[in-house]
Amino acid sequence: MREARQYIKTGNNAVQCTLCSHRCRIADGKHGICGVRQNTHGTLYATTYGLVSAEAVDPIEKKPLYHFLPGTLTYSLGGIGCNFTCRHCQNWQISQADRQSARLVSISPEEGVSRAAASGCASISWTYNEPTIWHEYPLDMGMLARSRGLGTCYVTNGYITEEALRELAPMLSAFRVDLKAFTDDFYRKICGAHLQPVLDAVVLARELGMHIETVTLVIPGENDSMEEQEALIRWVIENLGPETPMHFSAFHPDFRMTDRGGTPAALIEKICTRAKELGLQFPYAGNVGHNGFDDTCCPACGSLLIKRRGFSAEIVGLDERQCKNCGETIGIVRHV
């Protein structure tokens, strides 16, 4: 265990965690909503520091990140626990696990960076479960990674406080955030959280210089109305910029949400088409097979820039960050 950062002692051996937007008040001997930050005699501990449930070398496109080091590999690590309780969680085996039930291995920050470099990866991604609640571990590893020239990525639900995000900013390159819906009712009912803190965090992440991409899982009967999707797209255009990549992915039944079928591919493509009409430059479709919204095309002249099949990406029309055909500068991170 490691003493946590981002907490306040409030007296009587109680503490308030200031890491995520739940801002849990934790009595002695108890833990926060995430299950991994525990108060012992008035000191908050990160109980899963360096404990890894999943390790892999993935294409960066699998995160999905399409405009951050495209065509490269990322060293991916996951822990256990989450500060959300999503009914449709696809990684519930680790997000809902505890230290007693999970199969965990210890990887130090130094060893993680060495493994990333030895695997030929251009970046490290903290993913699979929620990286916010692992704060101290990715912070330490990320500082080492950046000193070695590696990019760093959070695949996150975005429920992080301003003070924690500012602490991460010197080391965090990319903030791939789930915008799960555009109503607070969805966040409260499905995730056990609230919408506004996520919106605030992603705006701040952009202001702090992080590369931003969003993902929205479109769930039949929950967040699949065109009215809601259009409102979300407009918000992203106005607050993050029309060049922000937005990924719209098809739902499949999982965990505690097996009472409905998957999302029709036609609806995902309809949302992407409407996003283009609203002025979003880079809408992408996920979980629906090859379609017209896999590739990256120049928003100025329409030339093919990056060709994709599955998780493979081939850069065909870029000269660094410029379109080879018309010279338009594209907001793609090629180097860190």
BADREN-576518 format. One line per 10 residues: their letters; for each residue x, y, z of C-alpha. Coordinates in steps of 0.001 Angstrom, whole numbers, padded with zeros to 6 digits. Each point is the difference from the previous one (the first is absolute). Layout:
a> X Y Z  ...
***
This chain:
mrearqyikt> 000000 000000 000000  001056 003589 -000594  -001260 003124 001729  -002432 001690 -002343  000316 003420 -001503  -003028 002246 -000381  -001735 -000223 003355  -000755 002172 003028  000012 -001010 003660  -003280 001153 001550
gnnavqctlc> 000456 -000983 003665  -001041 -002984 002119  002134 -002219 -002284  -002318 000772 -002939  001146 001196 -003427  -001452 001442 -003175  001366 -001330 -003262  000474 002721 -002620  001016 -002260 -002881  -003287 -000602 -001789
shrcriadgk> -003176 002037 -000131  -001803 -002138 002577  002301 001670 002565  -000697 -002838 002423  000060 000659 003730  001577 -003151 001423  -000124 -001094 003621  002832 -001898 001678  000172 -003554 -001304  -002220 000706 -003020
hgicgvrqnt> 000683 000537 -003701  -001400 002260 -002667  -002525 -000881 -002711  002878 -001244 -002179  000857 -002712 002541  003758 000514 -000235  000702 003122 002067  -000166 -000838 003694  000162 002065 003180  002171 -001566 002699
hgtlyattyg> 000186 002016 003219  -000434 003301 -001819  002399 -000681 -002877  -001361 -000760 -003464  001771 -002801 -001830  000074 -000993 -003674  -000355 -003738 000574  000634 -001098 -003596  003156 001976 -000781  002007 -002058 -002512
lvsaeavdpi> -002520 -002876 -000038  -000989 -000911 -003555  -002947 -002123 -001152  000570 000299 -003765  003063 000669 -002143  000135 000067 -003796  001628 001568 -003031  -002836 001469 -002079  -000362 002073 -003142  -000727 003543 001158
ekkplyhflp> -003128 -000158 -002194  -001473 -002562 002429  -000366 002598 002774  -001430 001502 -002326  002388 002851 -000777  000093 000853 -003712  001844 003332 000038  002663 -000767 002616  003126 -001787 -001287  -002032 -001849 -002671
gtltyslggi> 001314 -003347 -001164  002100 -000549 003138  -000166 -002413 002941  -000873 000945 003573  000966 -001870 003168  -003293 -000461 001842  -000512 -000548 003712  -003120 -000467 002109  -000621 -000352 003711  -003203 -000686 001929
gcnftcrhcq> -002907 002060 001251  -001982 002927 -001389  -001700 003157 001190  -002994 -000748 -002259  -002509 -002849 000256  -000985 -000251 -003671  -002677 -002622 -000572  001410 -000747 -003457  003696 -000214 000979  001985 -002154 -002430
nwqisqadrq> 002926 -000424 002410  -002051 -000772 003111  002237 -002955 000900  002706 002475 001039  -001958 003202 000619  -002082 -001780 002638  002832 -002150 001387  001835 000392 003302  003527 -000915 001051  -001152 -003330 001402
sarlvsispe> -001829 -001203 -003104  002192 001443 -002753  003133 -001542 -001458  002533 002782 000361  003690 000313 -000804  002372 002700 001182  001683 002196 -002617  002036 002970 001186  -000127 003294 -001936  003593 -000587 -001141
egvsraaasg> -000780 -003523 -001196  -003131 001185 -001824  001946 002607 -001954  002714 -002546 -000810  -002593 -002488 -001267  -001639 002674 -002141  003310 000959 -001603  001062 -003617 -000519  -003331 -000741 -001714  000539 002739 -002567
casiswtyne> -002885 002071 001312  -000246 003728 -000604  -002184 000578 003064  -001426 -001381 003229  -003771 -000167 000546  -001756 -000476 003324  -003220 -001670 -001003  -002402 -002972 000453  -001250 001333 003359  -000063 003639 001158
ptiwheypld> 003535 001467 000199  -001048 003002 002124  -000213 -002168 003121  003555 -001320 -000641  001286 003574 000101  003363 -000350 001742  001143 -002937 -002153  -000579 001494 -003482  001308 003323 001285  003326 -001572 001000
mgmlarsrgl> 000221 -002186 -003105  -001075 002789 -002307  002735 002356 001141  002571 -002699 -000755  -001664 -000769 -003336  000090 003605 -001158  003695 000235 000917  000559 -002988 -002313  -001917 001622 -002880  -003182 -002070 000349
gtcyvtngyi> -003514 001349 -000299  -002501 -000527 002818  -003748 -000659 -000257  -002942 -000172 002376  -002994 -002020 -001206  -002407 001483 002500  -003555 000769 001017  001184 003545 000744  -001261 000121 003602  003113 001699 001330
teealrelap> 000362 003161 002072  001676 003145 -001241  002818 -000309 002543  000765 -003606 -000962  -000103 000746 -003712  002349 002944 000419  002424 -002263 001853  -000037 -002460 -002910  000374 002663 -002678  003832 000106 -000165
mlsafrvdlk> 000102 -003679 -000894  -003286 -000788 -001795  -000032 000305 -003806  -003434 -001328 -000955  -003391 -000030 001732  -002281 -002496 -001736  -003266 000597 001811  -003370 -001710 000001  -002908 002383 -000453  -002491 -002665 000970
aftddfyrki> -003098 002094 -000633  -001109 003613 000050  -002501 -000128 002864  000631 -000022 003732  -002843 -002516 000346  002023 -002574 -001988  003113 000572 002099  -001946 -000328 003272  -002066 -003026 -001039  002551 -001968 -002039
cgahlqpvld> 003391 001089 001402  -000583 001220 003553  001523 003404 -000782  -000772 003399 -001567  000559 001501 -003441  001304 003504 000739  003286 -001020 001708  000905 -002011 -003119  -000676 002960 -002285  002029 002273 002274
avvlarelgm> 002926 -002438 000051  000207 -000460 -003759  -000054 003768 -000583  002791 000419 002537  002010 -002852 -001536  -000137 001800 -003342  001050 003278 001629  002940 -001816 001623  001234 -001081 -003432  -001062 -003650 -000059
hietvtlvip> -001101 -001654 -003224  -003737 -000720 000278  -002123 -002680 -001634  -003482 -000997 001178  -001932 -003261 -000117  -003767 -000395 000353  -001519 -003472 000249  -003454 000306 -001557  -002419 -002134 002043  -003486 -000787 -001337
gendsmeeqe> -002694 001546 002163  002446 001994 002149  002021 002600 -001941  -000771 -000805 -003640  -002352 002837 -000927  001250 002257 -002765  -000994 003003 002119  002396 -001014 002787  002792 -000973 -002378  -000290 003302 -001871
alirwvienl> 000157 001919 003290  003157 -001886 000973  001631 000626 -003383  -000808 003710 000163  001488 000193 003495  003246 -001608 -001172  000259 002316 -003010  -000600 003090 002138  002148 -000978 002997  002742 -002266 -001377
gpetpmhfsa> 000100 001031 -003650  -001306 -001475 -003266  003326 -001789 -000546  -000562 -002218 003082  -000316 -003678 -000997  -003278 -001470 001263  -000518 -003772 -000023  -003550 -001363 000019  -000059 -003701 000877  -002656 -002677 -000154
fhpdfrmtdr> -001169 -001551 003265  -000104 -003734 000616  -001735 -001585 003032  002286 -000539 002997  000181 -000140 003806  -003300 001313 001422  -001421 001284 -003269  -001013 -003079 -001973  -003632 001014 -000388  000395 001486 -003494
ggtpaaliek> 001702 -000692 -003287  003001 001666 -001571  000027 003351 -001754  -000829 -000149 -003718  002952 000910 -002193  -002294 002278 -002003  -000624 002171 003067  003728 000433 000689  000554 001010 -003618  -002978 002382 000164
ictrakelgl> 001492 001706 003069  003385 000332 -001727  -001630 001435 -003114  -001927 002522 002077  003183 000924 001896  001656 000908 -003307  -003018 002113 -000940  000266 001849 003319  003633 000853 -000693  001939 -002716 001842
qfpyagnvgh> 003036 -000784 -002124  000842 -003488 001256  -002895 -002248 001072  000900 -003704 000226  -002181 -003111 000276  000944 -002857 002311  -001060 -003643 000462  -001865 -000140 -003318  002598 -001456 -002371  001530 001768 -002961
ngfddtccpa> -002035 003019 -001060  000433 003472 -001403  001042 001413 003375  003220 -001966 000660  002437 002082 -001997  001335 003494 000643  -000569 002402 -002883  001102 003598 -000423  -002810 002333 001094  001099 002544 -002627
cgsllikrrg> 000360 -002049 -003179  -001301 -003468 000931  003251 -001849 -000793  000643 -003279 001833  002537 000603 002775  -000094 -003196 002113  -001437 -003287 -001217  -001281 -002424 002662  -001093 -003611 000125  -000913 -001206 003454
fsaeivglde> 002746 001248 002314  002602 000393 -002723  000785 003440 -001391  001987 001028 -003053  001002 003646 -000419  -000399 000711 -003719  -000675 003713 -000438  001897 001880 002703  003318 001784 -000135  000549 000235 003755
rqckncgeti> -003234 001876 000913  -000803 001484 -003415  -002286 -001421 -002653  002197 -000982 -002938  -002647 001136 -002469  -000971 003475 001257  002375 000808 002859  -002716 000238 002669  001407 -000431 003523  -001700 -002886 001801
givrhv> -000233 -000241 003786  001817 -003309 000208  002794 -000691 002485  002807 -001747 -001870  002745 000431 002619  000148 000781 003744
***
